[in-house]
Amino acid sequence: MFNTARKINSPFALSYQNSWLLWFCQLMNISSLALEISTWMLAILALCLCWQALLINLKFNSNKLAKVSPVLLTLFAIGGCIAIAITAANLGVLISMVHLLTFAYVLKAFEIKRRKDFYQLLLLGLFLLAAALIFKQNLIFSFMLILVLVLNLMVLMLIFSPSKSLPSMAKTISILLIQSTVLAVVLFIVFPRLSPFWQVPSAKSAQTGLSDEVSPGDIANLALSNDLAFRVDFKGGQIPNYSKLYWRAMTLELYDGRKWTRANNIYRKAKETKPFKPETSGQAINYDIIVEPSFQSWLYGLAIAQSTDIQIKNSSDYTIQTRNIISQISHYEINSYLNTSLDLSIDDITKKRNLSIVQGSNPKLERLGRELKSKYVSPQERSNAILAMFRAEQYFYTLKPPLLTNNSLDQFFFNTQAGFCVHYASSYTYLMRAAGIPARVVTGYLGGEYNNTSNEPLSNTVKQQGGHLSVYQYDAHAWSEIWLEGIGWFRVDPTAAVDPERVESGWSSALLEQQSSLNNDFVDLYQLRNIAWLNALRLQLDALDYQWTRWVLGYSTKKQFDLLKRWFGKDIPWKVSAVVVGSLIIFMLLLNSLSRFSLWWFKAKQATPWLVLYNKLRLKLVNKGLKPTSNITPSSFALLVTEQLPFLSSDFAEFTRVFECLMYQDLSKKQQDELLLHLKNQYVKLKGKL
Amino acid sequence: MQNVIKNILIEIESIVLGKPNECRLAVACLLAKGHLLIEDLPGMGKTTLAHTLAETLNLSYQRTQFTSDLLPADVVGISIFNTDIKQFELHKGPIFNQVVLADEINRASPKTQSALLEAMEEKQVSIDGTTHLLPEPFFVIATQNPLFHAGTYPLPESQLDRFMMRISLGFPDVEAEKNILLSLSRDRTKAIENINSREDLLVMQQEIEKVHASEVIIEYIIALCHVSRGQTVKGFDNEAGNKILCRPLSPRAGKALLGAAKAWAFIDNRDFLKPDDIKAVFSSVCEHRLELSGHERGDNNSVSQQILQAVDVLNPLS
């Protein structure tokens, strides 16, 4: 104990090369979190790293004593902490903790004086890598993290056993990694997943995807994002046409003249008492959805979507929600009834809410609505008239619409006439309400990218089977639903009137070009799609990532439970607890035996074949009741055998003689082989006698 | 050559009755070019053994009784002025024999002891500035009384180390003693049959050096030395923890052990070493190097036995 303490506290200095390696390792560790860190903090980190680089240069290239005054460092640290504390309110707890961690990590490198400082720095680095996994877990990122992890391990190896050659170092590291992988896989499968004692705090800014209020201009931000929203697996069944893939997330029924919001509170009061269970008819299509963490509770489904999962609530507007926010990749199963009508009758409160407009907020539209009401009798005709207007006039679909003052729909409809889905859906819904037809805005996603790793796009004509559908954030969409007598809520997508291609088969190349010029992401979707092999590669990677998500990230507590249930039969609590205890014990034993096994293995590799044979036979004799000590010589043991097991006497004497020759005599290879053969024969003979 | 060895042993055993193992050890020591220290009570046959050994091997032999007033010159020799030729003339001491029996070596003063012991190591003596080589083979058999006897000067550790082996004869068993009393042993005065010639002995000594010691054997010897040096050995426990209370074995001790074991194997008509050879000679070769001074020798579980127990024969260095 004393010894280790002294070792840990022993002074520690790095060589020039190792200093740079450590520096590089730090850079890589920090860059794994770079996307989550705000710009000012990145600047500070970069400053610190440059400072360190300067120090390393000073120390080794010009024999000056390069030292940072502790006072300066302390002041700097305090300053940084204050800055983090100030911005914490905006950043949220988790992100500010990450800021603090990276800041501490960079500063720690300035004061490596003892061995323990170095240990701390490396451990902090590893912790940083683990923290990076909170935010992103997809395949490519995980793979890159493993590479950085290897880099960290290499630094450790290089510094503590500098004499090792690179291949032997690689060997040690890979052996370690393989061992830990085996362990990790076993633990991953059987180790009980206790619900965490603390929840990773989620910041408001961490929310991604749709928000529960929409004003014109909102979804455009999403349209620039190439992030994955969710994936759908139709389980080999037929995938509906692209134009039917309206993934409903939420309905927005309240309009305050600027933005659309959910009528959540009103629902709760009326319907909370009993769970909502919509009437369904017709054949259901069944599919699995794997959602990326959005830190919200919305789930996505087609038409009337139902889930048997108790964690999922069905709302009366036919949307589904989880009880908790989705903070990690989750997986749910949905049945959708595409041909069932939604709400054949609605109550007065609902009707009133879906007819309400803010008087005077958009007077021109209100007037137009009244005109339509008087001009056309049937609701469908009114709707068609509006859509015809969208088609006829100079409306066009753009991701970069001109700004509207106060989100005025009038201004959009009559003047600018350029916008995207939310603009069209909002103004259409508003017009329909003004024309006396209950209408609401629905947000969600449209379509998705079909991937069965063949390079065929999902089209209207070809029915696809197998594979999966990846829905990205840029597939976010808004449309309208109007309520018609005898039909129920009827989906109308005014965007279709403006840009039919968007609805029929996805983004047109003009839109893609627009998107790629607007966003500054690394992956340029537009260019990617135009280069065939790159696109194929992208689809392959997506398919791989899908499997990774499905089998590794999607291995939830429930799946684990199911697996264990399949192994152990009914879910009797004691069996489950036995599994828990058992897996704990197995884990301990595994850890223990792993070290022993490798030792044994190493030893066995060294032992000569005759020694192995001799030891085997000796063990058999010990089982017969002989008690040789370890310091007994072979000939004395032979005497012991003669004494106690006389029937073996002559054979064992011969065995011992040959063994002694092999063990101690100076023999040529040929003689050795001959004697070994003889020994083996003798061994078989003795084994038979035993 | 094996017959010669056999005959020597038979001859010696017919005179030193009931002590075949000790006789064999003594022969092995001689063959391995080492010196022999016989420690025992008076009248146990020490001198008989030494005398027989020399006679049997047909070597020149002289016995010196060490006393407290013995001077180095009495052992080594002295130059005396010869008035006839008016020159100093060297009178060689008893050390210029092939076999020197130094009886009761621990009765002499340290000064005299060291004169003998120096000669043993260097195989040469210097008298009045002239160096004289000692004859080949050169073999010292010293006897000593147990240390607790009155009037003894204990040999220092460094000088004990010069003896390859220390053996003690011990009391004969009933049968042997009966034969001794019935004078069945051959008369001392009766001429001992000369079996061996000097050349044969030298050839045998060369042969012994060729006896093969495999790596395992070398490791076994190293392991034994390690244990004596206090290095802990896996899987070994004695009452006092893992450490055995003793003086550490030097590399010279290791070399002596190897040489003696080879001679033992040669006597056994083998051209390779077995751990049994090491075990057979270990006690004799190492006990006097291991014992702490003033530490009384245990009878049944001596230090060398403890060390032997601590080492795994088949896997010595694990």
Interface residues (C-beta under 8 A of the other chain):
Chain A: K603 L611 Y614 N615 T629 S630 N631 I632 T633 P634 S635 S636 E660 C661 M663 Y664 Q665 D666
Chain B: H212 S214 V216 I217 G235 D271 F272 L273 K274 P275 D276 K279 L308 Q309 A310 V311 D312 V313 L314 N315 S318
